[in-house]
Amino acid sequence: MIRVLIVDDKDENLYYLEALLAGHGYQPDTARHGAEALEKARQSPPDLVVSDLLMPVMDGYTLLRHWKADPLLSSIKFVVYTATYTEAEDERLAMSLGADAFILKPSEPEELLARITEVQSRGAPAPSTAPGLGGDEGLMQAYSETLIRKLEQKTLQLQDSNRALLEDIAAREQAEARLHLLNAALVQSTDAVMITDSVLDLPGPHIVFANPAFTRLTGYGLDDIIGKNPRFLQGPRTDRTVIERLRADLERGETFVGETVNYRKDGSEYEQEWQVAPIRDAQGAITHFVSVQRDVTARNSAMRALQDSDREQQQLGERLEQERQRLLTAQRVAKIGSWETDLATGGVVWSDETHRIHETEPATFQPTHERFLQCVHPDDRARVDAALSDSLTGAGQGATEHRLVMADGRIKHVEERWQVERGEDGTPLRAIGTCQDVTERMRADAELRDTSARLVLATQSAQIGIWDWDIVQDTLVWDAQMFRLYGLEQDAFEKVYEAWTQRLHPEDRARVQAEISDAVAGMGEYRTRFRIVCPDGEVRDIEANGLVQRDADGAALRMIGANRDITEQMQADRRIRYLNRIYAM
């Protein structure tokens, strides 16, 4: 058996050459640098040496010089196998030092074996004309220049790698800082924020996230609500028509805005201003719904108190003053301003809170409708004026959200709501309304939308497809990543269980169907690997898992899970098994 000494500092290279040569009748031994190779060879000379060039302690060129200068080793064939020294002058230097072959990595196994066999089959080499360890001056200069050139190349590569690493670290730090700010905004937000999945069919969506303001508002802890349907907040006075409108808006993929009465964990009521918007992935598919809620009990109470006080103005003068004082207190607490416009005279009265929002001084700024419009952003003036005019001729109620321009140029977002009072003949007498600074809420809403978009992007970058199978109706819902995994267009897929099974590799189909049947029948959790055949004929390896949801009687309702493409992982596993078989030969 031919004994071959393999010299390389990388484990994967040693493993590969050992397995290849041992599988073809050679008896391999290994060394990790030239000094170790010389020591082993002098103790027990091999029949052949295969050596890398770039190695620690002693490189391949130096090993070659010592090898050819040693009478015991000089007649043993020396094969250079390198991926670093690949230029013509590198090969000339090696051959000048006495190498018997110069082979570049990577080489196909058959080609590498053929070259080694060809070198081994040659007769004994002629006495080496390479310089001794004292060296020929020209050859030693070429050797030095080669080492310097490779050192410069490696230095440049290291500089590029370090630069790229520093840039990546900086980018990661920036991303983490932005994520921290977004998370802090959600945590610090005074508005309650809740995120659910996008399932609208019974049993409906489930809560996947809630911020601290939500738990403070409702009295429920995170353990009480995560995974639950939000309807547990509803109660006897929850307006069913508002809930039906919510569902209709979400089914159309629209944003819902409304108010309702909900119930805290202790059973107490609170009035809730409510906005629910869909979160979409890059392909436009709805993946979640985000709900921003605000306790408007105090605001609505203040509005009702204001309306009551106006209706009782003539009969209850003293009581009206008391109610006004209570209203002002509520406004200061809730940071809600109020205003009143006498439609007959044009006189306008602002509360102190309204002046604070507009950053005007009550003593020096006399509000009028015209002066108010001057505070409104020019692009919003016509819309705000039209909304007030429409309420005078319409139902008498109005609401708008618009921008204010401060004296220093800053922009504020405010929300106005008002009610028009009429005389017995229907003539508009006065408009009474509220004003609230919603700048921070608008900023938080924008940050929340940005956070949601990043979460969707993160899921896509992980290449995980999400699916939902309604077992009763036999309908499949896939996210966009699932269609990419299976190489399918959404319009070209029937979205039923049978259509999916047709994408399974014929050799895996019966097994996978049996595993799913077992999960539906009682095991509940489904986890497996299988192959799929894409429309273009490509075969992909998929890792899948799912979980069965059941009703109170234990009947299976749906299965929800994920698919992940593991084709590259499986190909790597198959390559390793191939090398193991070679090694075993």
BASE-227899 format. One record per residue (C-alpha): x, y, z. Coordinates in Angstrom, 2 decimals, always signed. Layout:
       u       v       w
       X       Y       Z
...
This chain:
       u       v       w
   +0.00   +0.00   +0.00
   +1.37   +3.42   -0.98
   +2.05   +5.66   +2.02
   +1.26   +9.32   +1.43
   +1.94  +12.24   +3.77
   -0.68  +15.06   +3.56
   +0.51  +18.48   +4.79
   -2.18  +21.18   +5.37
   -3.17  +23.47   +8.26
   -6.93  +23.29   +7.63
   -8.98  +20.45   +9.13
  -11.46  +20.31   +6.26
   -8.67  +19.94   +3.69
   -6.99  +17.16   +5.69
  -10.30  +15.36   +6.15
  -11.14  +15.57   +2.46
   -7.73  +14.31   +1.23
   -7.60  +11.56   +3.87
  -11.04  +10.26   +2.87
  -10.30  +10.50   -0.87
   -6.88   +8.81   -0.79
   -7.83   +6.15   +1.78
  -10.82   +5.24   -0.35
   -8.55   +4.62   -3.35
   -5.92   +2.34   -1.82
   -3.49   +4.83   -0.27
   -2.38   +4.84   +3.36
   -2.54   +8.51   +4.44
   -0.77  +10.28   +7.28
   -1.15  +13.99   +8.11
   +0.87  +16.98   +9.29
   -0.31  +20.55   +9.93
   +2.81  +22.42   +8.81
   +6.21  +21.85   +7.22
   +8.15  +21.37  +10.43
   +5.81  +18.60  +11.61
   +5.97  +17.01   +8.12
   +9.80  +16.94   +8.13
   +9.89  +15.37  +11.59
   +7.42  +12.63  +10.61
   +9.08  +11.94   +7.23
  +12.59  +11.61   +8.73
  +11.27   +9.12  +11.29
   +9.32   +7.10   +8.68
   +9.76   +8.23   +5.06
   +6.51   +8.11   +3.01
   +6.19   +7.11   -0.67
   +4.65  +10.46   -1.63
   +3.96  +13.87   -0.09
   +1.02  +16.21   -0.97
   +1.57  +19.65   +0.57
   -0.15  +23.03   +0.78
   +2.02  +26.16   +0.47
   +0.52  +28.74   +2.86
   +0.94  +27.28   +6.39
   +2.12  +28.46   +9.84
   +5.49  +27.57  +11.43
   +7.01  +26.40   +8.10
   +5.38  +27.09   +4.72
   +5.29  +24.72   +1.77
   +8.14  +26.39   -0.14
  +10.49  +26.06   +2.84
   +9.38  +22.47   +3.35
  +10.13  +21.76   -0.33
  +13.65  +23.22   -0.02
  +14.39  +21.14   +3.10
  +12.83  +18.06   +1.47
  +14.99  +18.22   -1.66
  +18.11  +19.04   +0.38
  +17.67  +15.97   +2.60
  +19.38  +12.83   +1.08
  +16.84  +10.63   +2.85
  +13.83  +12.44   +1.33
  +15.00  +14.02   -1.94
  +13.97  +11.04   -4.07
  +10.39  +11.00   -2.71
   +7.84  +12.63   -5.04
   +6.59  +16.04   -3.83
   +3.16  +17.31   -5.04
   +2.17  +20.92   -4.36
   -1.64  +21.35   -3.79
   -2.53  +25.03   -3.23
   -5.42  +27.48   -3.41
   -3.39  +30.54   -2.41
   -0.36  +30.54   -4.70
   -2.07  +30.33   -8.07
   -0.04  +32.53  -10.38
   +2.43  +31.38  -13.02
   +5.47  +32.66  -11.12
   +4.27  +30.72   -8.03
   +4.31  +27.49  -10.05
   +7.69  +28.30  -11.63
   +9.19  +28.86   -8.16
   +7.83  +25.54   -6.87
   +9.08  +23.60   -9.88
  +12.48  +25.31   -9.61
  +12.70  +24.13   -6.02
  +12.15  +20.55   -7.18
   +8.36  +19.97   -6.97
   +7.13  +17.02   -9.06
   +3.65  +18.52   -9.70
   +1.81  +21.79   -9.05
   -2.01  +21.35   -8.64
   -4.52  +24.14   -7.91
   -7.38  +23.78   -5.41
  -10.11  +22.85   -5.75
   -9.71  +19.97   -8.17
  -12.31  +17.36   -9.02
  -11.58  +14.12   -7.12
  -10.99  +12.13  -10.32
   -8.63  +14.76  -11.73
   -6.65  +15.03   -8.47
   -6.31  +11.24   -8.20
   -5.19  +11.02  -11.83
   -2.47  +13.64  -11.29
   -1.21  +11.94   -8.11
   -1.21   +8.53   -9.84
   +0.67   +9.99  -12.82
   +3.33  +11.53  -10.51
   +3.69   +8.29   -8.55
   +4.07   +6.25  -11.74
   +7.07   +8.26  -12.92
  +10.53   +6.85  -12.47
  +12.86   +8.04   -9.80
  +13.53  +11.77  -10.27
  +16.89  +12.96  -11.47
  +19.14  +14.43   -8.79
  +17.68  +17.78   -7.74
  +19.25  +20.87   -9.25
  +17.43  +23.07   -6.79
  +19.68  +25.19   -4.57
  +20.57  +23.84   -1.20
  +19.54  +25.50   +2.00
  +22.24  +28.08   +1.34
  +20.21  +28.93   -1.79
  +20.78  +30.29   -5.24
  +20.60  +34.07   -4.92
  +18.17  +34.55   -7.84
  +15.89  +31.72   -6.75
  +15.91  +32.92   -3.16
  +15.04  +36.42   -4.33
  +12.07  +35.00   -6.29
  +11.02  +33.08   -3.16
  +11.22  +36.23   -1.05
   +9.27  +38.27   -3.60
   +6.58  +35.58   -3.75
   +6.20  +35.58   +0.02
   +6.08  +39.39   +0.14
   +3.49  +39.50   -2.66
   +1.25  +36.97   -0.91
   +1.70  +38.75   +2.40
   +0.60  +42.03   +0.79
   -2.41  +40.31   -0.76
   -3.39  +38.74   +2.56
   -2.90  +42.09   +4.30
   -5.23  +43.80   +1.80
   -7.78  +41.01   +2.18
   -7.61  +41.35   +5.96
   -8.04  +45.14   +5.70
  -11.10  +44.67   +3.45
  -12.53  +42.07   +5.84
  -11.94  +44.34   +8.85
  -13.52  +47.29   +7.02
  -16.55  +45.22   +6.09
  -16.81  +43.90   +9.63
  -16.69  +47.40  +11.10
  -19.36  +48.58   +8.65
  -21.54  +45.61   +9.55
  -21.10  +46.28  +13.27
  -22.02  +49.94  +12.77
  -25.09  +49.01  +10.76
  -26.18  +46.50  +13.40
  -25.68  +49.04  +16.17
  -27.78  +51.57  +14.25
  -30.51  +49.00  +13.65
  -30.49  +47.97  +17.31
  -30.68  +51.63  +18.37
  -33.66  +52.23  +16.07
  -35.35  +49.08  +17.35
  -34.72  +50.17  +20.92
  -36.28  +53.58  +20.21
  -39.31  +52.01  +18.55
  -39.76  +49.59  +21.44
  -39.39  +52.44  +23.92
  -42.04  +54.42  +22.06
  -44.48  +51.51  +22.31
  -43.68  +50.95  +25.98
  -43.93  +54.64  +26.87
  -47.01  +55.33  +24.75
  -50.03  +56.42  +26.78
  -52.30  +54.89  +24.14
  -53.06  +51.18  +24.50
  -51.59  +49.18  +21.59
  -52.63  +45.62  +20.79
  -51.60  +43.44  +17.82
  -53.52  +40.35  +16.71
  -53.09  +37.82  +13.95
  -55.16  +38.25  +10.78
  -57.62  +35.36  +11.25
  -61.17  +36.72  +10.88
  -62.97  +33.38  +10.61
  -64.20  +31.83  +13.83
  -62.83  +31.63  +16.46
  -61.37  +34.93  +15.21
  -58.05  +36.74  +15.69
  -55.79  +36.14  +18.66
  -53.71  +38.66  +20.57
  -49.96  +38.37  +19.95
  -48.75  +41.64  +21.55
  -49.94  +44.30  +24.01
  -48.04  +47.25  +25.45
  -48.04  +48.31  +29.13
  -50.67  +50.99  +28.49
  -53.07  +48.24  +27.38
  -52.61  +46.27  +30.59
  -53.06  +49.46  +32.65
  -56.22  +50.35  +30.76
  -57.87  +46.92  +31.01
  -56.44  +45.55  +34.25
  -55.47  +42.30  +32.51
  -51.88  +41.00  +32.62
  -50.06  +39.67  +29.58
  -50.59  +36.09  +30.76
  -54.34  +36.78  +30.73
  -54.53  +38.04  +27.16
  -51.80  +36.62  +24.89
  -53.41  +34.06  +22.60
  -56.95  +35.18  +23.51
  -59.61  +36.67  +21.23
  -60.16  +40.38  +22.10
  -63.90  +39.86  +22.54
  -63.34  +39.08  +26.23
  -63.29  +42.89  +26.69
  -66.89  +43.21  +25.51
  -69.93  +43.30  +27.77
  -73.61  +44.23  +28.05
  -73.25  +47.82  +26.84
  -70.79  +47.11  +24.03
  -72.42  +48.41  +20.84
  -72.92  +45.40  +18.54
  -73.33  +47.61  +15.48
  -69.83  +49.02  +16.11
  -68.42  +45.48  +16.34
  -70.17  +44.50  +13.08
  -68.77  +47.60  +11.36
  -65.30  +46.71  +12.70
  -65.50  +43.24  +11.17
  -66.80  +44.59   +7.84
  -63.98  +47.16   +7.59
  -61.31  +44.56   +8.39
  -62.73  +42.08   +5.88
  -62.37  +44.80   +3.22
  -58.81  +45.47   +4.41
  -59.73  +48.99   +5.53
  -58.87  +50.91   +8.69
  -61.63  +51.00  +11.30
  -62.23  +54.03  +13.54
  -64.93  +54.10  +16.16
  -65.90  +54.23  +19.81
  -67.44  +51.63  +22.09
  -67.89  +50.64  +25.71
  -65.58  +47.91  +27.00
  -65.02  +46.28  +30.38
  -61.98  +45.98  +32.60
  -60.95  +42.84  +34.44
  -62.74  +44.11  +37.58
  -65.97  +44.54  +35.59
  -65.89  +48.34  +35.41
  -66.80  +50.09  +32.17
  -64.67  +52.45  +30.16
  -65.39  +54.30  +26.93
  -62.83  +53.52  +24.26
  -61.77  +55.48  +21.19
  -60.61  +52.81  +18.80
  -58.57  +52.53  +15.62
  -57.74  +49.18  +14.01
  -55.56  +48.98  +10.90
  -54.28  +46.05   +8.83
  -50.55  +45.28   +8.69
  -49.45  +44.05   +5.28
  -46.37  +42.25   +4.05
  -44.29  +43.31   +1.05
  -46.78  +41.61   -1.30
  -49.75  +43.40   +0.24
  -51.15  +40.39   +2.11
  -52.61  +41.15   +5.54
  -50.61  +39.38   +8.25
  -51.78  +41.15  +11.43
  -54.09  +43.87  +12.75
  -52.84  +46.63  +15.03
  -55.30  +48.29  +17.40
  -54.66  +51.66  +19.07
  -57.08  +52.36  +21.91
  -57.60  +55.30  +24.18
  -59.72  +55.68  +27.27
  -62.00  +58.60  +26.40
  -64.28  +58.19  +29.39
  -63.13  +61.52  +30.84
  -63.32  +63.27  +27.48
  -66.80  +62.00  +26.69
  -67.88  +62.74  +30.21
  -66.60  +66.27  +29.74
  -68.46  +66.57  +26.45
  -71.67  +65.35  +28.01
  -71.20  +67.65  +30.95
  -70.64  +70.56  +28.56
  -73.76  +69.74  +26.57
  -75.80  +69.35  +29.73
  -74.54  +72.61  +31.11
  -75.45  +74.46  +27.90
  -78.99  +73.08  +27.88
  -79.49  +74.14  +31.49
  -77.75  +77.50  +31.11
  -80.75  +79.76  +31.68
  -82.26  +77.77  +34.56
  -79.14  +76.61  +36.34
  -76.70  +79.52  +36.29
  -74.92  +78.67  +39.51
  -74.89  +74.99  +38.76
  -73.56  +75.78  +35.26
  -70.61  +77.62  +36.77
  -69.84  +74.64  +39.00
  -70.06  +72.29  +36.04
  -67.79  +74.59  +34.03
  -65.20  +74.49  +36.79
  -65.40  +70.72  +36.91
  -65.09  +70.64  +33.13
  -61.99  +72.83  +33.21
  -60.47  +70.52  +35.79
  -61.27  +67.50  +33.64
  -59.74  +69.27  +30.63
  -56.55  +70.00  +32.50
  -56.32  +66.37  +33.60
  -57.24  +64.92  +30.20
  -55.36  +67.67  +28.27
  -58.47  +68.36  +26.21
  -59.35  +71.90  +25.25
  -62.84  +73.19  +24.53
  -64.25  +76.00  +22.48
  -67.58  +77.63  +21.74
  -68.63  +79.72  +18.77
  -71.73  +81.96  +18.81
  -72.92  +81.49  +15.22
  -75.11  +84.58  +15.35
  -72.42  +87.06  +16.51
  -69.29  +85.22  +15.45
  -67.87  +85.40  +18.96
  -65.44  +82.61  +19.90
  -64.41  +81.47  +23.38
  -61.43  +79.18  +24.00
  -60.65  +77.35  +27.23
  -57.22  +77.74  +28.83
  -56.28  +74.27  +27.55
  -57.20  +75.25  +23.99
  -54.96  +78.34  +24.30
  -52.18  +76.09  +25.60
  -52.54  +73.78  +22.59
  -52.42  +76.77  +20.21
  -49.63  +78.38  +22.31
  -51.53  +81.67  +22.58
  -52.07  +83.91  +25.61
  -55.72  +84.37  +26.69
  -54.98  +87.93  +27.78
  -53.63  +89.07  +24.41
  -55.14  +86.69  +21.83
  -58.83  +87.11  +21.07
  -59.88  +84.07  +19.03
  -62.12  +84.39  +16.02
  -62.93  +81.90  +13.30
  -60.66  +83.79  +10.88
  -57.75  +83.96  +13.36
  -58.19  +80.26  +14.09
  -57.97  +79.45  +10.37
  -54.75  +81.47  +10.20
  -53.25  +79.05  +12.77
  -54.28  +76.09  +10.62
  -51.75  +74.77   +8.09
  -52.48  +76.38   +4.68
  -52.99  +72.98   +3.07
  -55.69  +72.08   +5.65
  -57.66  +75.34   +5.90
  -60.18  +74.69   +3.15
  -60.94  +71.20   +4.47
  -61.41  +72.37   +8.08
  -63.63  +75.28   +7.05
  -65.70  +72.98   +4.83
  -66.17  +70.46   +7.66
  -67.60  +73.16   +9.95
  -69.87  +74.46   +7.19
  -71.15  +70.95   +6.45
  -72.07  +70.40  +10.11
  -74.16  +73.59  +10.08
  -76.32  +72.28   +7.26
  -76.12  +68.57   +8.05
  -76.50  +66.41  +11.13
  -74.92  +69.01  +13.40
  -71.91  +66.94  +14.43
  -68.42  +67.27  +13.04
  -64.88  +66.04  +13.49
  -61.57  +66.72  +11.81
  -57.88  +66.10  +12.25
  -55.58  +68.83  +10.96
  -52.27  +70.60  +11.47
  -51.50  +73.82  +13.33
  -48.50  +76.04  +12.55
  -46.87  +77.48  +15.67
  -45.25  +80.91  +15.77
  -41.77  +79.33  +15.51
  -42.77  +77.18  +12.52
  -43.36  +73.91  +14.44
  -46.22  +71.71  +13.32
  -48.80  +70.19  +15.65
  -51.51  +67.66  +14.81
  -54.84  +68.31  +16.55
  -58.18  +66.57  +16.65
  -61.36  +68.65  +16.73
  -64.86  +67.37  +17.54
  -67.96  +69.53  +17.82
  -71.74  +69.65  +18.11
  -74.01  +72.34  +16.62
  -76.94  +73.51  +18.73
  -80.08  +74.71  +16.97
  -83.08  +76.80  +17.90
  -86.65  +75.56  +17.83
  -86.88  +76.60  +14.18
  -83.74  +74.67  +13.30
  -81.48  +77.71  +13.03
  -77.87  +76.99  +14.11
  -77.18  +78.93  +17.31
  -73.77  +77.85  +18.51
  -71.04  +75.24  +17.94
  -69.41  +73.64  +20.97
  -66.35  +71.47  +20.55
  -63.16  +70.03  +21.91
  -59.57  +70.28  +20.76
  -56.85  +67.76  +21.57
  -53.15  +67.71  +20.68
  -52.58  +64.30  +18.98
  -49.05  +64.99  +17.72
  -47.47  +62.31  +19.91
  -50.18  +59.82  +19.02
  -49.58  +60.42  +15.29
  -45.84  +59.97  +15.80
  -46.41  +56.78  +17.80
  -48.77  +55.48  +15.10
  -46.12  +56.07  +12.43
  -43.45  +54.38  +14.54
  -45.79  +51.46  +15.16
  -46.40  +51.04  +11.44
  -42.64  +51.15  +10.83
  -42.07  +48.53  +13.55
  -44.74  +46.29  +12.05
  -43.17  +46.56   +8.60
  -39.77  +45.56  +10.02
  -41.30  +42.56  +11.76
  -42.77  +41.41   +8.47
  -39.41  +41.91   +6.77
  -37.68  +39.86   +9.43
  -40.10  +36.95   +8.85
  -39.50  +37.11   +5.11
  -35.70  +37.18   +5.54
  -35.91  +33.98   +7.59
  -37.56  +32.27   +4.53
  -40.33  +30.75   +6.63
  -43.74  +30.28   +5.03
  -46.90  +30.33   +7.20
  -50.03  +28.32   +6.38
  -53.52  +27.85   +7.81
  -55.70  +24.85   +6.87
  -59.42  +25.05   +7.73
  -60.07  +21.32   +8.20
  -63.88  +21.70   +8.26
  -64.13  +23.78   +5.08
  -60.97  +22.29   +3.50
  -59.50  +25.66   +2.58
  -55.84  +26.64   +2.72
  -54.52  +30.12   +3.42
  -50.85  +30.69   +2.53
  -48.71  +33.75   +3.07
  -46.60  +35.08   +0.21
  -43.48  +33.19   +1.38
  -45.32  +29.85   +1.02
  -46.01  +30.56   -2.66
  -42.33  +31.44   -3.19
  -41.21  +28.23   -1.46
  -43.42  +26.12   -3.73
  -42.66  +28.15   -6.88
  -46.38  +28.85   -7.39
  -48.39  +31.86   -8.46
  -51.35  +32.55   -6.18
  -53.87  +32.36   -9.03
  -52.44  +29.00  -10.14
  -53.08  +27.22   -6.82
  -56.52  +25.88   -5.87
  -55.85  +26.41   -2.12
  -57.30  +23.10   -0.89
  -55.63  +20.14   +0.85
  -55.68  +17.89   -2.25
  -53.99  +20.54   -4.39
  -51.18  +20.80   -1.82
  -50.60  +17.03   -1.68
  -50.09  +17.01   -5.46
  -46.99  +19.19   -4.90
  -45.44  +16.47   -2.65
  -42.78  +14.22   -4.12
  -44.47  +10.91   -5.12
  -42.09   +8.94   -2.88
  -43.02  +11.05   +0.18
  -46.74  +11.62   -0.43
  -48.24   +8.56   +1.33
  -46.03   +8.99   +4.41
  -46.81  +12.69   +4.83
  -50.56  +12.16   +4.35
  -50.47   +9.45   +7.03
  -48.60  +11.75   +9.43
  -51.16  +14.53   +8.92
  -54.03  +12.09   +9.42
  -52.46  +10.97  +12.72
  -52.12  +14.59  +13.87
  -55.76  +15.36  +13.01
  -56.97  +12.13  +14.61
  -55.46  +12.84  +17.98
  -51.71  +13.48  +18.13
  -52.25  +17.20  +17.56
  -48.71  +18.30  +16.71
  -47.36  +17.62  +13.25
  -43.62  +17.81  +12.45
  -41.89  +16.21   +9.47
  -39.61  +16.65   +6.46
  -40.48  +15.96   +2.87
  -39.68  +16.87   -0.71
  -41.82  +18.97   -3.04
  -41.75  +19.23   -6.83
  -42.02  +22.80   -8.14
  -43.83  +23.54  -11.42
  -40.47  +23.89  -13.19
  -39.44  +20.40  -12.01
  -37.08  +21.57   -9.25
  -37.12  +19.34   -6.15
  -36.83  +21.12   -2.79
  -36.47  +19.75   +0.73
  -38.98  +21.20   +3.21
  -39.15  +21.08   +7.00
  -42.76  +21.46   +8.19
  -44.56  +21.70  +11.51
  -48.12  +22.37  +12.49
  -50.54  +22.35  +15.40
  -54.19  +21.23  +15.39
  -56.85  +23.44  +16.98
  -59.95  +21.71  +18.36
  -63.38  +22.68  +19.63
  -64.64  +21.99  +23.13
  -65.58  +18.43  +22.11
  -62.11  +17.69  +20.76
  -63.07  +17.82  +17.07
  -60.29  +19.14  +14.82
  -61.09  +22.60  +13.42
  -57.89  +23.77  +11.75
  -54.18  +23.19  +11.52
  -51.76  +26.11  +11.54
  -48.07  +25.79  +10.87
  -44.94  +26.76   +8.97
  -42.72  +25.47   +6.13
  -38.97  +26.13   +5.85
  -36.73  +25.42   +2.83
  -33.86  +23.16   +4.01
  -32.65  +22.13   +0.53
  -29.11  +23.46   +1.05
  -28.88  +21.78   +4.47
  -29.99  +18.42   +3.05
  -27.59  +18.74   +0.11
  -24.73  +19.35   +2.56
  -25.80  +16.30   +4.58
  -25.84  +14.17   +1.42
  -22.32  +15.39   +0.50
  -21.04  +14.39   +3.93
  -22.63  +10.95   +3.62
  -20.98  +10.60   +0.20
  -17.56  +11.40   +1.64
  -18.19   +8.94   +4.47
  -18.92   +6.24   +1.93
  -15.67   +7.08   +0.07
  -13.76   +6.87   +3.32
  -15.31   +3.48   +4.10
  -14.25   +2.00   +0.74
